[in-house]
Amino acid sequence: AQKVTQAQTEISVVEKEDVTLDCVYETRDTTYYLFWYKQPPSGELVFLIRRNSFDEQNEISGRYSWNFQKSTSSFNFTITASQVVDSAVYFCALSEGSGNQFYFGTGTSLTVIP
Amino acid sequence: DTEVTQTPKHLVMGMTNKKSLKCEQHMGHRAMYWYKQKAKKPPELMFVYSYEKLSINESVPSRFSPECPNSSLLNLHLHALQPEDSALYLCASSQELIRLVHNEQFFGPGTRLTVL
């Protein structure tokens, strides 16, 4: 079974629109960590956020915000007023408290059209 | 300095060649990672070093041989590769790996490898 599911394979939005990228995870651990990474066309993955399972507070960083809901096992990412520079593949990832593997989702390719 | 550097940027090799990929970080991180990423796929974890010791080996074929000479350097030695090994190889580092739980990782730009 997929540990991290990103059901949206590709999304296109027009510049200045808001967009939400979905992430659903699966784990039996009570302690775990969730991450979002951005991979622009250049290829280098950029760390965006890390959230631990005990902190359900939503996070906002500029135009980026994250909604963590343990009840639905989701950790969604919203970009407000999207810009062309936001075009990239976005990966959600999971690290379990029991350790070892680092699970990436399959990624969502976001295209922001000017 | 928050950069992870990788050399070379591109590498083309034959199936009988021996080559090495290099990775360096100067953030004082004690965990370093190798990932393989095929086109339009997520990165796949290959190896993790923690405090210069191999902590995780995700059943990678022996034609890939990692080495961590010191806490700042990570190498991946390649020998007798197959065309299907062509991919983007990403190096990453994180502050540390405690009980195999992963912190946020900082990635290099990758080496794009083509095996002919």
Interface residues (C-beta under 8 A of the other chain):
Chain A: Y33 F35 Y37 S42 G43 E44 L45 V46 F47 R50 F91 S95 E96 G97 G99 N100 Q101 F102 F104 G105 T106 G107
Chain B: K41 P42 P43 L45 I56 E58 L88 L90 A92 R99 L100 V101 H102 N103 E104 Q105 F106 F107 G108 P109 G110 R112
